[in-house]
Amino acid sequence: MMFLSLRHLSSRKKQSALILLGIVIGTAAYVAISGMMLGFQDKLMDQLVNNDAHIRISAREDILTAEQLDSFENAKHVFWYTPPSGRKDSAKIDYPIGWFNRLNADPEIVAYSPQVNLNVIFNRGKVSLAGRMIGSDPHRQMRVTNIQSYMLSGKFTDVGSSGNRLIIGKALMNKIGASLSETILISSGKNTPTPFKIVGVFETGIKQIDETTVFSALSDAQNLRGAPSEITDIAIKVYHPFEVDQKVQNWRMGARDKIVSWQEASASILSVFKTQDIVRNSMTISIIVVAGFGIYNILSILVTQKRRDIAIMRSMGFTPKDIMLLFFNQGLLLGVLGGFIGLALGYLLCLLIGNIEVEAGRATSSSNRMIVSYDYLIYVKAWFIALFSSVASALWPSRQAAKLEPMDIIREGG
């Protein structure tokens, strides 16, 4: 039956070639686009998961209202001339030792790093820029994030435990006009500027971080803030970052501090991933529909044109099941062959896309080229899409052919 199926397909070479081309192009397009999207997603996901804390504990934020400070409930003639409003910050974590003990006893915690985060002003000559300083223990910080892998000059541990030393973002250093080993002045707005020496440069590829952020020792940031014994944040890394939601919910029960997971902090980016997945799935449906209609049309036409041959084969003893297999195999052959050719073409397209040079940054590979995913699941799914669309669209014409009887064909002039 397979030989006869091949003969039928070869008898209409142009139509068979066109439908095969449709399957090949659809499969290759799915592989190439999925490779680009998933490569981009994998890179960003790595940055989201490993560039910052999986869970961040910080000082709580309260909104100050007139009702909170109203102690004249029965005095109707007393009123606020200017009602209190705005954010009331608890500028520090009230009881960090309690969190340290809890984290040390939790087997799911990989590491944690106490931090001081503060807004600062950088000064060099006549240039003044606003930014952010993160003070931490460098060894603890390196266990929580992969900041060391982004170092362009120096080591992250060069900040030490004190001594007013900085690790600065490359973009920020360029904007302020400084260079490695140079000293710049930093103030928190509450005291006189303090000199800090640049001992290292990093570049994450994230503009918001590279243009605004510096890292220092925990004690230096505390002194600049004017609170030597206080911390504002605890950055935490866990063994299972995709399962932190339940832990965060449990910690929030009875906690006075603010607790945020990395998914909540990156909700906008994760929503983009969902949109990309919707686009890929929509493209998958389009491939199935286009390829399915093409195969259905060519097999339906073939069944009509081969009615006389079907009558002869039935008269020779072929069963309805044999006739059904004859036409079903044609759809199967188109799907299998088109799928494999499409996979090969899609792989070549991915190689070409991976050689496209783009602007330097951490959203690209180390050679500043497009990032493409070669995950085997992409190719498995693409091949099954081609096969499913071919087989599903071949079922109906095959069943119609199997129902034809020799006498009916002769009466109708077949």
Stockholm file with secondary structure:
# STOCKHOLM 1.0

chainA/1-414         MMFLSLRHLSSRKKQSALILLGIVIGTAAYVAISGMMLGFQDKLMDQLVNNDAHIRISAREDILTAEQLDSFENAKHVFWYTPPSGRKDSAKIDYPIGWFNRLNADPEIVAYSPQVNLNVIFNRGKVSLAGRMIGSDPHRQMRVTNIQSYMLSGKFTDVGSSGNRLIIGKALMNKIGASLSETILISSGKNTPTPFKIVGVFETGIKQIDETTVFSALSDAQNLRGAPSEITDIAIKVYHPFEVDQKVQNWRMGARDKIVSWQEASASILSVFKTQDIVRNSMTISIIVVAGFGIYNILSILVTQKRRDIAIMRSMGFTPKDIMLLFFNQGLLLGVLGGFIGLALGYLLCLLIGNIEVEAGRATSSSNRMIVSYDYLIYVKAWFIALFSSVASALWPSRQAAKLEPMDIIREGG
#=GR chainA/1-414 SS CHHHHHHHHHHTHHHHHHHHHHHHHHHHHHHHHHHHHHHHHHHHHHHHHHSSCSEEEECCEEECCTGGGCCCTTCTTCCCSSCCCSEEECCSCSCHHHHHHHHHTCTTEEEEEEEEEEEEEEEETTEEEEEEEEEECHHHHHHHSCGGGGEEESCGGGGCSSSSEEEEEHHHHHHHTCCTTCEEEEECSSSCCEEEEEEEEECCSCHHHHTTEEEEEHHHHHHHHTCTTCCSEEEEEESCGGGCHHHHHHHHTTCCSEEEEHHHHTHHHHHHHHHHHHHHHHHHHHHHHHHHHHHHHHHHHHHHHTHHHHHHHHHTTCCHHHHHHHHHHHHHHHHHHHHHHHHHHHHHHHHHHHTCBCCSSTTSCTTSBCCCCCCHHHHHHHHHHHHHHHHHHHHHHHHHHHHCCHHHHHHTTC
#=GC SS_cons         CHHHHHHHHHHTHHHHHHHHHHHHHHHHHHHHHHHHHHHHHHHHHHHHHHSSCSEEEECCEEECCTGGGCCCTTCTTCCCSSCCCSEEECCSCSCHHHHHHHHHTCTTEEEEEEEEEEEEEEEETTEEEEEEEEEECHHHHHHHSCGGGGEEESCGGGGCSSSSEEEEEHHHHHHHTCCTTCEEEEECSSSCCEEEEEEEEECCSCHHHHTTEEEEEHHHHHHHHTCTTCCSEEEEEESCGGGCHHHHHHHHTTCCSEEEEHHHHTHHHHHHHHHHHHHHHHHHHHHHHHHHHHHHHHHHHHHHHTHHHHHHHHHTTCCHHHHHHHHHHHHHHHHHHHHHHHHHHHHHHHHHHHTCBCCSSTTSCTTSBCCCCCCHHHHHHHHHHHHHHHHHHHHHHHHHHHHCCHHHHHHTTC
//
